[in-house]
Amino acid sequence: MDSAARRVAIIGGGISGLAAAFRLGELSKANQIPIEAALFESGTRLGGALDTIRRDGFVIELGADSFLAEKPAAAKLAERLGIADQLIGTQEKFRKTFVVRGGRLVEIPEGFSLLAPTWFGPLLRSPLFSAAGKLRIMIEPLVPRRRALEDESLAAFVRRRLGRQTLVRVAQPLAGGIYTADPEMLSVGATMPRFVEMERRYGSVIRGLRAAARARDADARGTSGARWSLFLGFKDGIRTMVDALTGRLEGSINYGAEVVALTGAAGLHDATESVRRWRLGFRDGSSFDADAVVYAAPAFAAALILQSINPELAAMLSAIAYASAATVNLAFRAADFPQAPAAFGFVVPVAERRRIIAGSFSSLKFPGRAPAGMVLARVFLGGALQSEMMALNDAEMIAAAREEFASLIGVTAEPALTCVRRWPASMPQYAVGHLARVAEIERMAEAVPGLALAGAYLRGVGIPDCIASGERAAETIFSQLAPRP
């Protein structure tokens, strides 16, 4: 490393840590201020919950496979990495989602946006709800808006505005698919803030959805040329971004580097007498001295390391719970399906008492995921409401996935390919009050010079959210290290 450069240690090689390291390099170059970033990953691979394998003509996503186009951080990073030409949109002709109801797959009504319908026509024609359930949804615009400002659970919000059927049959399974969470514990303000804002602004979620639809239609009429789909992925899988970042950071990445101690080192000097603020201690007994630290590992790991620095901050971090999940990829011949699938996938309400939380058809969602005549599917297991599934071995997980596919879709053939990936303690649970808790965590971290936090446990679990979190942390540290004018 350049002895004149300020040294920044980035702990954690997930997408947040990678984005932080890359952003520091950009800021250093743009401002001609020498900063050396060293990234420390305890394992043997980078990317956290993002991983792709390519086998026998299949592009197999083991974790997240896409990101929301309307959140710009991921697409902008792809442009700066020179890989924007590899972005692909979803196959919109298959953009349908089903929900299991009474052991059958029932399509979620067109225009239903996570929690509520935009229009009543498709709702009235849907067998998903009873007549009473439909009526309860349709009177949502008459339900008085909530005046209290404190956070509430997603379950409480949906029951209050749209009724119990909407919660049980749609909101709970969709929340389970996105957050692997229990909606009774999940913060609506942290996970579905736009619906909270719709209630405050319009007095109704349905009125808010209709206003948003009209605005989108107006924007579409004034826009020429191609427009991105709602979700984006990469032609060769989500690992494309991880590999691009890894290539740009070559020489600054340290694998198998488990940090076990972080101590303030304000009196520690190197040969040039430049003050080093921190000393990192590793499992193998080695150490690393740095001017600043970006901690981009999970909250529970940060809590252990920061206990000696700020016990109150560590306690706040340790209070954030995590859920575990697993994905099982299965490949079948298209001919193995009694009826050709024509949707992105399906979600499973916990009330159905099944062993999976969702299923998706990767080769229908994105082109090029499977050879001709084949269908690549994924099954999701575990989560906060089915944590017992994580005790199964791989063979048992595959058997559970196959049994559910046989029961729900009628596919009984032996899969041509199977692949299991476990993600232990991978999904932070945004409990009621999460945003207030995060604001306090951020306030405490800001009071520690030379320290910044990043990760999915803060302000979003999606890929763009994690990238933005890492980039904000990098910018915070850069502003502290850059010379004052």
URTA-V235499 format. One record per pair of residues at least 24 apart in sequence whose ideal C-beta (glycine too) atoms are under 7 Angstrom apart, sorted by sequence separation. I is the first residue (numbers start at 1). J is the second residue. If there is no record, write none. Layout:
I|J + I|J
//
This chain:
116|140 + 258|282 + 265|289 + 298|322 + 356|380 + 357|381 + 452|476 + 137|162 + 257|282 + 258|283 + 356|381 + 379|404 + 452|477 + 13|39 + 136|162 + 137|163 + 355|381 + 357|383 + 394|420 + 8|35 + 10|37 + 101|128 + 136|163 + 10|38 + 13|41 + 18|46 + 155|183 + 428|456 + 5|34 + 6|35 + 7|36 + 8|37 + 9|38 + 10|39 + 11|40 + 12|41 + 99|128 + 136|165 + 137|166 + 154|183 + 155|184 + 357|386 + 428|457 + 4|34 + 5|35 + 10|40 + 133|163 + 153|183 + 450|480 + 5|36 + 7|38 + 9|40 + 153|184 + 157|188 + 262|293 + 449|480 + 2|34 + 15|47 + 133|165 + 153|185 + 154|186 + 13|46 + 14|47 + 15|48 + 153|186 + 428|461 + 2|36 + 14|48 + 153|187 + 154|188 + 341|375 + 355|389 + 427|461 + 1|36 + 15|50 + 130|165 + 153|188 + 350|385 + 129|165 + 151|187 + 152|188 + 154|191 + 151|189 + 154|192 + 161|199 + 337|375 + 331|370 + 334|373 + 129|169 + 333|373 + 334|374 + 128|169 + 333|374 + 334|375 + 374|416 + 115|158 + 262|305 + 331|374 + 332|375 + 161|205 + 262|306 + 356|400 + 263|308 + 264|309 + 331|376 + 332|377 + 355|400 + 356|401 + 384|429 + 116|162 + 259|305 + 115|162 + 262|309 + 329|376 + 330|377 + 356|404 + 329|378 + 330|379 + 355|404 + 328|378 + 354|404 + 115|166 + 327|378 + 328|379 + 146|199 + 327|380 + 328|381 + 145|199 + 145|200 + 325|380 + 326|381 + 115|171 + 325|381 + 326|382 + 325|382 + 19|77 + 112|170 + 145|203 + 324|382 + 325|383 + 114|174 + 323|383 + 323|384 + 108|170 + 141|204 + 324|387 + 140|204 + 326|390 + 140|205 + 141|206 + 140|206 + 141|207 + 324|390 + 101|169 + 328|397 + 99|169 + 328|398 + 99|170 + 326|397 + 330|401 + 337|409 + 338|410 + 328|401 + 99|173 + 337|411 + 336|411 + 115|192 + 336|413 + 114|192 + 332|411 + 115|195 + 333|413 + 332|413 + 332|415 + 333|416 + 331|415 + 332|416 + 330|415 + 331|416 + 331|417 + 330|418 + 116|205 + 117|206 + 329|418 + 115|205 + 116|206 + 328|418 + 329|419 + 118|209 + 118|210 + 328|420 + 116|209 + 326|420 + 327|421 + 118|213 + 326|421 + 113|209 + 326|422 + 326|423 + 325|423 + 324|423 + 324|424 + 324|425 + 325|426 + 324|426 + 325|427 + 322|425 + 322|426 + 323|427 + 322|427 + 322|428 + 323|429 + 322|429 + 320|428 + 321|429 + 321|431 + 316|437 + 316|440 + 317|441 + 316|441 + 298|425 + 313|441 + 316|444 + 299|428 + 313|444 + 312|444 + 313|445 + 233|366 + 235|368 + 310|444 + 92|229 + 320|457 + 310|448 + 89|228 + 90|229 + 309|448 + 89|229 + 90|231 + 181|323 + 89|232 + 180|323 + 87|232 + 88|233 + 180|325 + 88|234 + 87|234 + 88|235 + 86|234 + 86|235 + 86|236 + 302|453 + 86|240 + 299|455 + 75|232 + 83|240 + 293|450 + 298|455 + 83|241 + 292|450 + 293|451 + 294|452 + 295|453 + 296|454 + 297|455 + 299|457 + 69|228 + 291|450 + 296|455 + 298|457 + 69|229 + 294|454 + 69|230 + 83|244 + 68|230 + 69|231 + 68|231 + 69|232 + 78|241 + 81|244 + 67|231 + 81|245 + 66|231 + 67|232 + 66|232 + 66|233 + 81|248 + 65|233 + 177|347 + 176|347 + 278|450 + 65|238 + 174|347 + 277|450 + 64|238 + 173|347 + 176|350 + 296|470 + 173|348 + 61|237 + 173|349 + 59|236 + 61|238 + 172|349 + 180|357 + 59|237 + 172|350 + 294|473 + 169|349 + 177|357 + 294|474 + 168|349 + 176|357 + 177|358 + 168|351 + 294|477 + 52|237 + 292|477 + 52|238 + 52|239 + 50|238 + 51|239 + 292|480 + 50|239 + 292|481 + 291|481 + 47|239 + 50|242 + 47|242 + 46|242 + 46|246 + 180|382 + 182|384 + 177|380 + 180|383 + 181|384 + 182|385 + 180|384 + 176|383 + 176|385 + 39|249 + 44|255 + 41|253 + 44|256 + 39|252 + 41|254 + 38|252 + 39|253 + 40|254 + 41|255 + 42|256 + 37|252 + 39|254 + 42|257 + 38|254 + 41|257 + 42|258 + 40|257 + 40|259 + 22|245 + 18|242 + 22|248 + 18|245 + 22|249 + 21|249 + 18|249 + 21|252 + 191|430 + 190|430 + 105|346 + 187|430 + 185|429 + 186|430 + 187|431 + 190|434 + 98|343 + 187|432 + 190|435 + 96|342 + 97|343 + 100|346 + 185|431 + 187|433 + 189|435 + 96|343 + 97|344 + 99|346 + 180|427 + 185|432 + 187|434 + 11|259 + 94|342 + 96|344 + 97|345 + 98|346 + 99|347 + 100|348 + 179|427 + 181|429 + 187|435 + 94|343 + 95|344 + 97|346 + 100|349 + 38|288 + 94|344 + 97|347 + 99|349 + 100|352 + 100|354 + 63|327 + 62|327 + 3|272 + 9|278 + 60|329 + 94|364 + 9|280 + 94|365 + 58|331 + 91|364 + 20|294 + 91|365 + 90|365 + 91|366 + 20|296 + 90|366 + 91|367 + 88|366 + 9|288 + 17|296 + 88|367 + 153|432 + 16|296 + 152|432 + 9|290 + 151|432 + 8|290 + 11|293 + 14|296 + 151|433 + 179|461 + 7|290 + 8|291 + 12|295 + 7|291 + 8|292 + 9|293 + 10|294 + 11|295 + 12|296 + 151|435 + 6|291 + 11|296 + 12|297 + 8|294 + 10|296 + 11|297 + 65|362 + 61|362 + 105|408 + 100|408 + 59|368 + 59|369 + 58|369 + 58|370 + 57|371 + 60|376 + 58|376 + 63|421 + 58|417 + 60|419 + 62|421 + 63|423 + 56|417 + 55|417 + 49|423 + 49|426 + 74|463 + 74|464 + 77|467 + 71|462 + 73|464 + 72|464 + 71|464 + 74|467 + 68|462 + 71|465 + 73|467 + 67|462 + 73|468 + 67|463 + 68|464 + 67|464 + 73|471 + 64|463 + 20|454 + 17|454 + 16|454 + 16|455 + 35|478 + 35|481 + 23|470 + 27|474 + 15|463 + 19|467 + 23|471 + 27|475 + 33|482 + 16|466 + 20|470 + 24|474 + 15|466 + 19|470 + 20|471 + 23|474 + 27|478 + 31|482 + 15|467 + 19|471 + 23|475 + 16|469 + 17|470 + 20|473 + 16|470 + 20|474 + 24|478 + 8|477 + 6|481
//
